[in-house]
Amino acid sequence: MKVLKEEITFNCSAENLWIILSDVTRCDWVPSVSEIKIEGDCRIFEMDGMGVVKEKILKNDSDNKLLQYSAVETRTPINHHLATMNVQFINDESCKLIWTTEIDPEIFAEAIHHGMLISIEGIKQVLKSNV
């Protein structure tokens, strides 16, 4: 199993970043996703290069600003996927996002990491447009 981790500081309040991430129907910060559908505790979307993905939302904890989800259906079977996004308060004008993803088999790690990086850039763009 491969563990990927990105830590980035954003120049916005933890609350503003959490508003974006905690809305599991939002896809404006994921460049290769144009629509998300919700079925029960799962979100379903089509991602460029990945096909249709179904993710189970395991935690959406506003008190701790923690979102945790797992890909439960993908075009290519995976053994394990667990992603955790945690927004941490720094001060009123900045916060830190700690995003970890566990993936097995490791062959998918590069694609998953690329998706994390382009999504972080997407978050930056959404924050710029909300200023």
C-alpha positions in Angstrom: 0.0 0.0 0.0 1.2 3.5 -0.9 0.4 6.5 1.3 0.4 9.9 -0.5 0.4 13.2 1.5 0.1 16.8 0.6 0.2 19.7 3.0 -0.5 23.2 1.8 -1.2 26.5 3.4 -4.0 28.6 2.0 -4.5 32.3 2.5 -8.1 32.0 3.7 -9.9 31.1 6.9 -10.3 27.5 7.8 -14.0 28.0 7.7 -13.9 29.3 4.1 -11.9 26.3 2.9 -14.1 23.9 4.8 -17.2 25.3 3.1 -15.7 24.3 -0.2 -14.5 20.8 0.8 -17.4 19.8 3.0 -20.0 20.2 0.2 -19.5 16.8 -1.3 -21.7 17.8 -4.3 -19.2 20.5 -5.4 -16.9 19.8 -8.3 -15.7 23.2 -9.3 -12.4 22.6 -7.7 -11.8 19.2 -9.4 -10.8 20.2 -13.0 -11.7 16.9 -14.6 -15.1 16.4 -13.0 -18.2 18.3 -14.4 -21.0 16.8 -12.2 -21.4 14.8 -9.0 -24.5 12.8 -8.2 -25.3 11.7 -4.6 -26.8 8.3 -3.9 -27.2 7.7 -0.2 -23.8 8.1 1.5 -22.0 7.9 -1.9 -21.0 10.4 -4.5 -20.7 9.3 -8.1 -18.9 11.2 -10.9 -17.0 10.6 -14.1 -13.3 11.6 -14.1 -11.1 12.1 -17.1 -8.9 9.1 -17.5 -10.6 7.2 -14.6 -14.1 6.7 -15.9 -17.0 6.5 -13.4 -16.0 6.6 -9.8 -18.2 5.9 -6.8 -16.9 7.2 -3.4 -18.4 6.4 -0.1 -18.3 9.4 2.3 -17.1 8.0 5.6 -16.8 11.2 7.6 -17.9 14.8 7.0 -17.1 16.2 10.4 -17.6 20.0 10.5 -16.4 20.2 14.2 -13.0 18.8 13.3 -13.1 19.9 9.6 -12.3 16.4 8.5 -13.6 14.8 5.3 -12.9 11.1 4.7 -13.9 9.0 1.7 -13.2 5.8 0.0 -13.5 4.8 -3.7 -15.7 1.8 -3.6 -16.4 1.3 -7.3 -13.9 2.2 -10.1 -13.4 1.1 -13.7 -10.3 -0.8 -12.6 -10.7 -2.8 -9.3 -8.6 -1.5 -6.4 -7.9 -3.3 -3.2 -7.9 -0.3 -0.9 -8.5 3.5 -1.2 -8.9 5.9 1.8 -8.6 9.6 1.5 -8.6 12.1 4.3 -8.8 15.8 4.0 -8.2 17.8 7.2 -8.4 21.6 7.4 -6.4 23.1 10.3 -6.7 26.6 11.7 -3.6 28.7 11.6 -5.1 32.1 12.1 -8.1 34.1 10.9 -6.5 34.6 7.4 -4.8 31.3 6.8 -5.2 27.5 7.3 -3.5 24.3 6.3 -4.9 21.4 4.3 -3.5 18.0 5.1 -4.6 15.5 2.4 -3.6 11.9 2.7 -4.5 9.1 0.4 -3.9 5.4 0.9 -3.9 3.3 -2.3 -3.4 -0.3 -3.2 -2.3 -1.5 -5.6 0.5 1.0 -5.8 0.4 1.2 -9.6 -2.4 3.7 -9.2 -0.4 6.0 -6.9 0.9 8.3 -9.6 -2.5 8.9 -11.1 -4.0 9.5 -7.7 -1.3 11.9 -6.7 -1.7 13.8 -10.0 -5.4 14.1 -9.2 -4.6 15.5 -5.8 -2.2 18.1 -7.2 -4.6 19.4 -9.9 -7.4 19.5 -7.3 -5.2 21.6 -5.0 -4.7 24.0 -7.9 -8.5 23.9 -8.5 -9.1 24.9 -4.9 -6.7 27.9 -5.3 -8.7 29.0 -8.3 -12.0 28.7 -6.5 -10.6 30.7 -3.6 -9.3 33.4 -6.0 -12.7 33.7 -7.6 -14.5 34.1 -4.3 -12.3 37.0 -3.2 
